[in-house]
Amino acid sequence: MTRPDTDAYQKGFDAHLVRRILHYVRPYLPLVIGGVLLALLISLASPLFALIQRHAIDSYLSPLAQGQARSRDALISGLTTTALAYMGLKVVEFALQYGFILTIGYLGQNVLRDIRADVFGKLQRLHLAYFDQNPVGRLITRVTSDVDAINQFITGGLVSLIQSTFIIVVYVVIMLSVNWRLALISFTVLPVLFLATRFFQTRLRDSFRVTRTQQAIVNSKLNENITGMLTVQLFARQKRSALDFNLSNRALLSANENSVKWFSLFMPVVAVLSQVAVALILYFAARQILGVDGVVAGAITVGTLFAFVQLSQQLFQPIQDLADVFNNLQAAMASSERIFGVLDTEEAIQDRVGAKTLPDFQGRVTFEGVWFAYDQSVTGTTPDTDDRWILRGIDLDIREGESVALVGATGAGKTSVTALVSRFYDVQRGAVKVDGVNVCDLQQHDLRKHVGVVLQDVFLFAGTIESNLTLNNPDIPHERVVEACRYVGVHDYILSLEHGYQTEVRERGATLSTGQKQLLAFARALIQNPDILLVLDEATANVDTETELRIQAALERVMRGRTSIIIAHRLSTIEHCDRIVVMRKGRIVEQGSHRQLLDKGGYYARLHRLQYAQGDAAD
């Protein structure tokens, strides 16, 4: 489950985070400059409409209504010209708005792409222990919702902040120049609006933080249930899962309702305050128009009054937009903290300076006093008696071309051995060496391209059978694919499909049997590593006897000249191996050939008798 403390964010503004966001904006500086210039032009054009309306009222409409001496035709002609100028300015504003939205849209989408690519690339490089500790749903939220929140801040926040600031400054200057008394009267509402904005901003920030936390929890639960749908349906947990999801879903609903509640209060407050400003303008302007309290009648024209009402209402819009910017800012701060938290995660497994390659790969694997634990808090100084140790002082030398089987009860540490050969994890004590070189001193890419792994739980990507076999590597010829599939005995099955090697594979290979997926995974390992180290992890655990015999026959051919590490619960599958290493509770307790270990009558012989006794009972 997503932990709330890892998804919450307390501060409303963090200059360091903003600078890091702007780092992604820097490559698109021309778009930024273009957007700012367009925003400035829009800011200058917006208040002109009220001034044109003022001119039309005072210069043409009022004289026309009062029947003043100027000719009616001249007034109508002037009014027509003003209307055309008004419409022309609207066309210009349309063009400016179109260019502005297009520019900012391109900016936001490019930044969105760059951040998403960086996060995805970082996830590709992180060590497996990171994924053991972080739910998939949370990581998906980082790449989708959190990245989108930053995009909203850039497109609807950062540039809007600049534009709104421009507009406010322009409106204030124009209002003061037209009539400074009415301007000051309308500005009296602004302190109240500022205090109201601060009040609601705090509440909205808190509710938003809770909403983001609950959203991550819902995403995690959704991913877990979809991924584990077979288990859910097998144990008839649909209702229980639905109830559990409903609790999280309702918590998200409650958080969103709280946000809506505060926002629904904030909007009317701003609207009411804007109308209060209009009421004040109407009251004081009317007194000046009528000449009340000794003021000369007509000190303010009707056109000026109309323009001021328009300007004051339009002034409140960018102020209201600034409040929305604060919401976008809060969203961006919360999301960017989590995104940069991923980007700043230390890559525990990374190439050292001067990491080597093995141009003449032989395939010798050596474990020298290896102590290992998956728990990252375990260090080399942790006592030997600590229960978190998975491997305890392993010494093992596998010669090049030798086939070695690892056997033992579940939890004995067999799979950990294969993970350390590929350097998916680093040991806390001792060293794992390949061809006499510590794997920590080798380039990860070079090491792993020599290691083929067939896992018990086969993962197939959405795509064709051939794309899964080649992992979309265009350099692998089709002939090599066919050759590997013939080796494992899956070629005829593939040809029996409607589209052969171009048959579409559904997500996770849902349309294939367990045995078929195992054979495809075995072929994939051979294709990627045709001549090098082969590591098998219980590859025959879930296949029928016929398929198992087919894999065994293929193994006998491909293991010749290759270092092979095989893990299998079925002892019959590893009887032909050069050596069998028996593990128990993280230690090697026996090793030798199948016959030697049986003659010894130790732990392996007991496992062998127990397994065959169970087989006879089943028969």
Legacy VTK file of the C-alpha trace (Angstrom):
# vtk DataFile Version 3.0
C-alpha trace
ASCII
DATASET POLYDATA
POINTS 619 float
0.000 0.000 0.000
1.136 3.518 -0.713
2.399 5.195 2.410
0.811 8.622 2.907
3.974 10.122 4.268
5.782 9.450 1.020
3.135 11.121 -1.118
2.371 14.184 0.964
4.028 17.539 0.494
3.795 20.285 3.044
5.291 23.423 1.500
3.444 25.597 -0.984
6.579 26.845 -2.743
10.093 25.529 -3.056
12.537 27.611 -5.072
14.864 24.647 -5.551
12.108 22.529 -7.074
11.009 25.411 -9.311
14.574 25.807 -10.582
14.694 22.110 -11.386
11.403 22.366 -13.286
12.731 25.389 -15.183
15.785 23.313 -16.110
13.480 21.315 -18.380
12.109 24.538 -19.852
15.543 25.923 -20.771
16.000 23.923 -24.034
12.808 25.524 -25.329
13.763 29.114 -24.565
12.503 30.423 -27.958
9.031 29.085 -27.147
9.207 30.691 -23.702
10.233 34.059 -25.147
7.532 33.819 -27.806
4.928 32.933 -25.194
5.929 35.827 -22.940
5.857 38.328 -25.811
2.424 37.122 -26.904
1.229 37.318 -23.301
2.465 40.906 -23.098
0.682 41.864 -26.347
-2.538 40.239 -25.108
-2.197 42.161 -21.847
-1.867 45.422 -23.741
-4.803 44.654 -26.048
-7.293 43.503 -23.383
-8.066 46.862 -21.702
-8.351 48.647 -25.063
-11.835 47.205 -25.595
-13.218 49.081 -22.583
-11.548 52.288 -23.766
-13.050 51.873 -27.261
-16.472 51.348 -25.677
-15.950 54.474 -23.570
-15.075 56.450 -26.689
-18.142 55.135 -28.541
-20.485 56.065 -25.682
-19.102 59.535 -24.949
-18.348 60.612 -28.513
-21.254 59.123 -30.458
-24.001 57.393 -28.454
-24.564 60.112 -25.836
-24.644 63.005 -28.353
-26.894 60.937 -30.626
-29.325 60.172 -27.789
-29.366 63.803 -26.622
-29.920 65.202 -30.129
-26.899 67.460 -30.000
-25.910 69.762 -32.851
-23.591 67.342 -34.662
-25.201 65.729 -37.679
-26.816 62.357 -37.163
-24.997 60.891 -40.156
-21.605 61.972 -38.817
-22.355 60.368 -35.443
-23.491 57.116 -37.062
-20.426 57.114 -39.347
-18.109 57.617 -36.365
-19.924 54.887 -34.438
-19.536 52.517 -37.399
-15.828 53.261 -37.651
-15.426 52.617 -33.910
-17.326 49.320 -34.183
-15.094 48.208 -37.075
-11.991 49.133 -35.057
-13.415 47.133 -32.159
-13.948 44.082 -34.381
-10.500 44.481 -35.939
-8.934 44.517 -32.494
-10.908 41.358 -31.657
-9.432 39.650 -34.708
-5.949 40.668 -33.577
-6.691 39.377 -30.074
-7.901 36.078 -31.562
-4.655 35.688 -33.486
-2.594 36.527 -30.401
-4.545 34.077 -28.222
-4.228 31.344 -30.825
-0.481 31.841 -31.104
-0.124 32.017 -27.317
-2.069 28.819 -26.611
-0.266 26.985 -29.424
3.161 28.108 -28.213
2.523 27.236 -24.582
0.947 23.922 -25.594
4.056 22.945 -27.550
6.236 24.042 -24.643
4.281 22.013 -22.090
4.110 18.873 -24.207
7.839 18.923 -24.949
8.677 19.372 -21.282
6.176 16.610 -20.464
7.944 14.278 -22.897
11.398 15.075 -21.513
10.433 14.550 -17.874
8.550 11.345 -18.669
11.545 10.045 -20.642
13.923 10.870 -17.778
11.722 9.153 -15.193
11.296 6.069 -17.385
15.020 5.962 -18.114
15.781 6.256 -14.405
13.403 3.392 -13.606
15.240 1.275 -16.182
18.526 1.858 -14.345
17.375 1.403 -10.756
18.280 -1.774 -8.935
15.683 -4.477 -8.384
15.541 -3.819 -4.642
13.903 -0.461 -5.406
11.005 -2.217 -7.141
10.740 -4.656 -4.264
9.996 -1.701 -1.981
7.767 0.460 -4.229
4.350 -0.632 -5.557
3.917 -0.543 -9.323
0.840 1.689 -8.993
2.864 4.373 -7.254
5.546 4.327 -9.943
2.912 4.533 -12.682
1.476 7.592 -10.919
4.924 9.225 -11.081
5.153 8.807 -14.862
1.540 9.807 -15.572
-0.365 11.961 -13.075
2.643 13.607 -11.439
4.289 14.496 -14.738
0.977 15.880 -16.003
0.720 18.107 -12.916
4.035 19.720 -13.845
2.757 20.201 -17.379
-0.325 21.955 -15.973
1.922 24.214 -13.925
3.962 25.216 -16.981
1.056 25.662 -19.408
-1.598 26.886 -16.994
0.541 28.247 -14.204
3.941 29.656 -14.966
3.065 31.554 -18.147
-0.346 32.428 -16.747
1.468 33.989 -13.800
3.426 36.186 -16.189
0.380 37.043 -18.297
-1.859 37.788 -15.314
0.814 39.985 -13.764
1.156 41.938 -17.020
-2.619 42.371 -17.279
-2.981 43.555 -13.668
-0.218 46.129 -14.097
-1.704 47.408 -17.367
-5.219 47.637 -15.928
-4.047 49.449 -12.805
-2.096 52.003 -14.851
-5.024 52.632 -17.236
-7.578 52.923 -14.439
-5.407 55.413 -12.569
-4.866 57.449 -15.731
-8.575 57.527 -16.600
-9.799 58.495 -13.120
-7.555 57.992 -10.147
-10.349 58.568 -7.602
-12.547 55.788 -8.976
-9.464 53.614 -9.347
-8.571 53.964 -5.672
-12.197 53.282 -4.703
-12.225 50.046 -6.706
-8.839 49.023 -5.275
-10.209 49.073 -1.705
-11.605 45.588 -2.310
-8.197 44.131 -3.227
-6.857 43.685 0.359
-9.994 41.729 1.264
-9.569 39.636 -1.878
-5.929 38.985 -0.997
-6.817 37.783 2.512
-9.604 35.585 1.152
-7.251 34.111 -1.432
-4.640 33.288 1.212
-7.287 31.672 3.412
-8.662 29.451 0.666
-5.220 28.732 -0.749
-4.156 27.070 2.512
-7.313 24.942 2.641
-7.049 23.981 -1.013
-3.387 23.053 -0.599
-4.142 20.738 2.316
-7.063 19.090 0.526
-5.007 18.691 -2.632
-2.218 16.967 -0.718
-4.666 14.426 0.677
-6.190 13.927 -2.780
-2.806 13.088 -4.318
-2.073 10.614 -1.534
-5.418 8.838 -1.962
-4.996 8.794 -5.754
-1.688 6.948 -5.426
-3.315 4.418 -3.083
-6.161 3.801 -5.547
-3.667 3.344 -8.405
-1.682 0.822 -6.364
-4.762 -1.196 -5.457
-6.021 -1.136 -9.018
-2.691 -2.409 -10.354
-2.471 -5.137 -7.699
-5.960 -6.448 -8.402
-5.605 -6.431 -12.189
-2.185 -8.101 -12.034
-3.449 -10.677 -9.549
-6.845 -11.259 -11.179
-6.229 -15.003 -11.473
-5.682 -15.270 -7.725
-8.683 -13.031 -6.997
-11.036 -15.155 -9.067
-9.467 -18.460 -8.048
-10.164 -17.782 -4.377
-13.475 -16.029 -5.082
-12.290 -12.761 -3.560
-14.127 -10.506 -6.008
-16.501 -9.116 -3.392
-13.801 -8.709 -0.782
-11.474 -7.016 -3.296
-14.315 -4.770 -4.458
-15.045 -3.820 -0.839
-11.389 -3.102 -0.145
-11.094 -1.025 -3.331
-14.348 0.755 -2.503
-12.913 1.901 0.836
-9.925 3.480 -0.909
-12.152 4.831 -3.667
-14.444 6.469 -1.124
-11.450 7.969 0.649
-10.419 9.495 -2.691
-14.005 10.693 -3.227
-14.011 12.314 0.208
-10.692 14.048 -0.509
-11.963 15.329 -3.865
-15.238 16.478 -2.315
-13.269 18.435 0.260
-11.339 20.156 -2.544
-14.582 20.888 -4.401
-16.124 22.289 -1.224
-13.378 24.829 -0.699
-13.168 25.714 -4.383
-16.949 26.158 -4.587
-16.681 28.667 -1.737
-13.673 30.444 -3.181
-15.195 31.201 -6.586
-18.365 32.893 -5.250
-16.309 34.932 -2.763
-14.222 36.319 -5.621
-17.381 36.991 -7.660
-19.072 38.782 -4.769
-16.012 40.943 -4.087
-15.831 41.909 -7.768
-19.475 42.995 -7.635
-18.795 44.960 -4.443
-16.148 46.860 -6.398
-18.691 47.497 -9.183
-21.248 48.717 -6.634
-18.735 51.138 -5.124
-17.851 52.472 -8.578
-21.521 52.927 -9.503
-22.302 54.713 -6.234
-19.427 57.179 -6.241
-19.503 57.739 -10.008
-23.246 58.431 -9.918
-22.726 61.093 -7.241
-20.165 62.802 -9.466
-22.376 62.533 -12.550
-25.335 64.023 -10.660
-23.276 66.698 -8.882
-24.118 65.537 -5.344
-22.355 67.106 -2.324
-21.062 70.082 -4.255
-19.372 68.063 -6.962
-19.679 69.608 -10.408
-22.225 67.656 -12.459
-20.744 65.744 -15.362
-17.279 65.411 -13.794
-17.456 61.809 -14.907
-19.040 60.831 -18.192
-21.323 57.847 -18.737
-18.672 56.334 -21.005
-16.072 56.602 -18.249
-18.452 54.926 -15.790
-19.143 52.099 -18.252
-15.431 51.671 -18.968
-14.590 51.564 -15.261
-17.187 48.891 -14.594
-15.698 46.834 -17.414
-12.118 47.434 -16.297
-12.806 46.582 -12.655
-14.522 43.314 -13.573
-11.733 42.428 -15.964
-9.156 43.303 -13.293
-10.580 40.644 -10.991
-10.238 37.921 -13.637
-6.408 37.857 -13.700
-6.409 38.120 -9.897
-8.653 35.071 -9.813
-6.345 33.397 -12.339
-3.434 34.021 -9.997
-5.309 32.080 -7.316
-5.585 29.180 -9.766
-1.862 29.540 -10.415
-1.246 28.941 -6.718
-3.258 25.721 -6.962
-1.237 24.635 -9.995
1.922 25.603 -8.151
0.948 23.446 -5.178
0.169 20.524 -7.476
3.502 20.984 -9.237
5.427 21.205 -5.959
3.861 18.006 -4.647
4.341 16.160 -7.933
7.835 17.456 -8.660
9.003 16.453 -5.194
7.900 12.889 -5.901
9.281 12.880 -9.451
12.649 14.262 -8.410
12.565 11.823 -5.512
12.631 9.059 -8.127
15.250 10.840 -10.259
17.435 11.438 -7.195
17.216 7.839 -5.992
20.714 6.489 -5.726
21.487 3.859 -8.320
22.848 1.292 -5.903
23.942 -0.948 -8.768
26.016 1.106 -11.179
29.244 0.814 -13.097
32.333 1.851 -11.229
34.831 4.274 -12.734
36.946 2.326 -15.185
34.583 -0.653 -15.296
35.920 -3.409 -17.519
34.585 -5.598 -20.299
35.397 -9.246 -20.921
36.304 -9.530 -24.595
37.330 -13.200 -24.233
34.476 -14.437 -22.105
35.087 -17.941 -20.708
32.246 -18.362 -18.233
33.956 -19.240 -14.946
31.925 -18.190 -11.913
33.373 -17.935 -8.419
31.737 -17.120 -5.082
34.270 -16.179 -2.405
32.869 -15.974 1.128
29.612 -14.394 -0.056
27.168 -13.060 2.541
24.039 -11.486 1.107
20.701 -10.067 2.297
17.931 -8.354 0.319
17.321 -5.954 3.198
19.263 -2.802 2.291
19.837 -1.959 5.953
22.016 -5.056 6.340
25.728 -4.219 6.018
28.964 -6.112 6.171
29.162 -5.499 9.922
25.747 -7.027 10.641
26.168 -10.027 13.010
26.235 -13.471 11.417
23.320 -14.539 13.600
20.951 -11.984 12.040
17.956 -13.731 10.456
17.950 -11.355 7.468
20.978 -13.022 5.876
19.947 -15.040 2.801
23.380 -16.376 1.860
25.878 -17.170 4.610
29.517 -17.553 3.631
29.058 -19.174 0.229
32.236 -20.509 -1.411
31.630 -21.944 -4.860
33.801 -22.325 -7.959
32.045 -23.168 -11.244
34.482 -23.941 -14.029
33.951 -22.751 -17.587
31.724 -25.148 -19.477
30.609 -26.928 -16.298
26.938 -27.615 -15.622
26.012 -27.081 -11.979
22.616 -27.663 -10.388
21.485 -25.894 -7.238
18.991 -27.806 -5.129
17.457 -27.300 -1.738
14.279 -26.342 0.029
12.430 -23.125 -0.752
14.293 -20.195 0.794
17.661 -21.920 0.754
19.140 -19.120 -1.377
19.302 -20.788 -4.806
17.671 -17.965 -6.774
19.825 -15.415 -4.935
22.904 -17.099 -6.377
21.691 -16.538 -9.951
20.708 -12.937 -9.180
24.215 -12.208 -7.895
25.879 -13.689 -10.997
23.991 -11.147 -13.121
24.711 -8.465 -10.502
21.086 -7.541 -9.948
22.169 -7.056 -6.332
25.515 -6.431 -4.651
26.789 -8.617 -1.843
27.411 -7.246 1.632
30.496 -9.408 2.180
32.759 -11.406 -0.059
32.879 -11.268 -3.858
31.228 -12.775 -6.905
33.666 -13.160 -9.793
33.312 -14.013 -13.461
36.500 -15.139 -15.173
38.385 -14.016 -12.079
37.044 -10.446 -12.206
34.714 -9.108 -9.519
31.311 -8.463 -11.126
31.346 -5.042 -9.438
34.322 -4.152 -11.645
32.547 -5.157 -14.860
30.236 -3.082 -17.022
26.696 -4.216 -16.284
25.664 -4.237 -19.921
28.674 -6.300 -20.957
28.161 -8.761 -18.103
24.451 -9.284 -18.640
24.665 -9.732 -22.385
26.613 -12.919 -21.598
23.994 -14.200 -19.156
20.811 -15.844 -20.383
18.079 -16.300 -17.793
14.942 -18.420 -18.019
12.695 -17.733 -15.046
9.884 -19.796 -13.611
7.485 -16.868 -13.974
7.892 -16.012 -17.659
7.124 -12.454 -18.699
6.042 -11.875 -22.288
5.482 -8.418 -23.720
2.565 -7.382 -25.898
3.665 -7.841 -29.513
4.472 -10.704 -31.855
6.092 -13.994 -30.911
9.207 -13.022 -32.859
9.461 -9.593 -31.219
9.323 -11.334 -27.836
12.048 -13.733 -28.868
14.362 -11.025 -30.222
13.279 -8.355 -27.705
12.863 -6.050 -30.722
16.547 -6.269 -31.596
16.675 -5.756 -35.413
20.229 -7.151 -35.567
19.044 -10.684 -34.749
18.280 -12.523 -38.011
15.153 -14.600 -38.410
17.270 -17.690 -39.085
18.757 -17.562 -35.574
15.249 -17.313 -34.129
14.116 -20.378 -36.052
17.254 -22.300 -35.083
16.740 -21.621 -31.362
13.074 -22.563 -31.565
13.996 -25.835 -33.260
16.451 -26.529 -30.423
13.755 -26.268 -27.760
11.048 -27.947 -29.808
8.692 -25.006 -30.086
9.178 -24.317 -33.812
6.408 -26.678 -34.972
3.965 -25.203 -32.478
4.702 -21.655 -33.705
4.194 -22.693 -37.338
0.822 -24.216 -36.389
-0.417 -20.763 -35.426
-2.289 -18.713 -38.015
0.451 -16.122 -38.489
3.433 -18.169 -37.354
6.198 -16.080 -35.836
4.163 -12.920 -36.455
1.295 -14.113 -34.253
0.284 -11.447 -31.763
0.938 -12.228 -28.107
-1.488 -10.728 -25.646
-0.284 -8.993 -22.521
1.771 -11.365 -20.323
1.153 -14.161 -22.850
-2.417 -14.742 -21.704
-3.235 -16.953 -24.720
-0.277 -19.335 -24.181
0.032 -22.257 -21.827
2.644 -22.292 -19.084
4.707 -24.862 -20.966
4.588 -22.864 -24.193
5.696 -19.715 -22.414
8.547 -21.623 -20.785
9.719 -22.938 -24.149
9.547 -19.464 -25.680
11.510 -18.054 -22.747
14.108 -20.791 -23.187
14.411 -19.987 -26.885
14.680 -16.278 -26.058
17.622 -16.958 -23.751
19.393 -18.953 -26.452
18.780 -16.254 -29.070
20.175 -13.490 -26.879
23.145 -15.563 -25.688
23.926 -18.241 -28.258
27.406 -19.110 -27.013
27.716 -17.816 -23.469
26.762 -18.406 -19.816
23.292 -19.873 -19.353
21.474 -19.510 -16.045
18.186 -21.353 -15.549
15.851 -20.692 -12.634
13.390 -23.558 -12.161
12.599 -23.387 -15.865
10.860 -26.767 -15.850
8.846 -26.285 -12.670
5.463 -25.769 -14.318
5.527 -27.933 -17.432
4.154 -31.379 -18.180
6.317 -34.459 -18.511
6.425 -34.394 -22.325
7.479 -30.737 -22.403
10.003 -31.370 -19.648
11.598 -34.176 -21.675
11.757 -31.864 -24.682
13.531 -29.190 -22.642
15.922 -31.769 -21.192
16.846 -32.956 -24.671
17.491 -29.374 -25.751
19.515 -28.726 -22.606
21.843 -31.608 -23.314
22.733 -30.032 -26.645
23.010 -26.363 -25.656
24.885 -26.979 -22.391
27.889 -28.443 -24.198
30.681 -25.920 -23.877
28.569 -23.518 -21.808
28.701 -22.728 -18.131
25.236 -23.656 -16.909
23.622 -23.039 -13.556
20.343 -24.872 -13.199
17.797 -24.589 -10.418
15.046 -27.176 -10.281
12.765 -28.690 -7.704
12.402 -31.811 -9.844
15.602 -33.666 -9.121
15.110 -35.808 -12.213
15.876 -32.801 -14.412
19.369 -32.272 -13.007
20.681 -35.833 -12.656
22.831 -35.378 -15.782
24.572 -32.215 -14.487
28.338 -32.335 -13.873
27.872 -31.246 -10.285
24.999 -30.781 -7.859
25.303 -28.187 -5.106
22.956 -28.754 -2.181
21.948 -25.644 -0.214
20.212 -25.307 3.110
19.439 -22.092 5.008
21.852 -20.038 2.927
24.796 -22.437 3.165
26.254 -25.129 0.955
25.919 -28.416 2.803
26.873 -30.890 0.069
28.154 -31.014 -3.483
29.081 -33.697 -5.961
27.577 -35.708 -8.789
24.126 -37.247 -8.565
25.545 -40.719 -7.872
28.100 -39.464 -5.346
25.460 -37.632 -3.337
23.119 -40.613 -3.333
25.928 -42.889 -2.166
26.781 -40.402 0.558
23.290 -40.774 2.000
23.095 -37.149 3.219
20.630 -34.312 2.778
20.393 -34.714 -1.018
19.675 -38.431 -0.720
16.911 -37.653 1.751
15.383 -35.061 -0.624
15.626 -37.603 -3.448
13.900 -40.353 -1.446
11.196 -37.946 -0.267
10.454 -36.660 -3.784
10.293 -40.132 -5.334
8.204 -41.411 -2.447
5.713 -38.612 -3.154
5.809 -39.506 -6.858
5.097 -43.168 -6.139
2.242 -42.193 -3.809
0.769 -39.970 -6.511
0.976 -42.829 -9.026
LINES 1 620
619 0 1 2 3 4 5 6 7 8 9 10 11 12 13 14 15 16 17 18 19 20 21 22 23 24 25 26 27 28 29 30 31 32 33 34 35 36 37 38 39 40 41 42 43 44 45 46 47 48 49 50 51 52 53 54 55 56 57 58 59 60 61 62 63 64 65 66 67 68 69 70 71 72 73 74 75 76 77 78 79 80 81 82 83 84 85 86 87 88 89 90 91 92 93 94 95 96 97 98 99 100 101 102 103 104 105 106 107 108 109 110 111 112 113 114 115 116 117 118 119 120 121 122 123 124 125 126 127 128 129 130 131 132 133 134 135 136 137 138 139 140 141 142 143 144 145 146 147 148 149 150 151 152 153 154 155 156 157 158 159 160 161 162 163 164 165 166 167 168 169 170 171 172 173 174 175 176 177 178 179 180 181 182 183 184 185 186 187 188 189 190 191 192 193 194 195 196 197 198 199 200 201 202 203 204 205 206 207 208 209 210 211 212 213 214 215 216 217 218 219 220 221 222 223 224 225 226 227 228 229 230 231 232 233 234 235 236 237 238 239 240 241 242 243 244 245 246 247 248 249 250 251 252 253 254 255 256 257 258 259 260 261 262 263 264 265 266 267 268 269 270 271 272 273 274 275 276 277 278 279 280 281 282 283 284 285 286 287 288 289 290 291 292 293 294 295 296 297 298 299 300 301 302 303 304 305 306 307 308 309 310 311 312 313 314 315 316 317 318 319 320 321 322 323 324 325 326 327 328 329 330 331 332 333 334 335 336 337 338 339 340 341 342 343 344 345 346 347 348 349 350 351 352 353 354 355 356 357 358 359 360 361 362 363 364 365 366 367 368 369 370 371 372 373 374 375 376 377 378 379 380 381 382 383 384 385 386 387 388 389 390 391 392 393 394 395 396 397 398 399 400 401 402 403 404 405 406 407 408 409 410 411 412 413 414 415 416 417 418 419 420 421 422 423 424 425 426 427 428 429 430 431 432 433 434 435 436 437 438 439 440 441 442 443 444 445 446 447 448 449 450 451 452 453 454 455 456 457 458 459 460 461 462 463 464 465 466 467 468 469 470 471 472 473 474 475 476 477 478 479 480 481 482 483 484 485 486 487 488 489 490 491 492 493 494 495 496 497 498 499 500 501 502 503 504 505 506 507 508 509 510 511 512 513 514 515 516 517 518 519 520 521 522 523 524 525 526 527 528 529 530 531 532 533 534 535 536 537 538 539 540 541 542 543 544 545 546 547 548 549 550 551 552 553 554 555 556 557 558 559 560 561 562 563 564 565 566 567 568 569 570 571 572 573 574 575 576 577 578 579 580 581 582 583 584 585 586 587 588 589 590 591 592 593 594 595 596 597 598 599 600 601 602 603 604 605 606 607 608 609 610 611 612 613 614 615 616 617 618
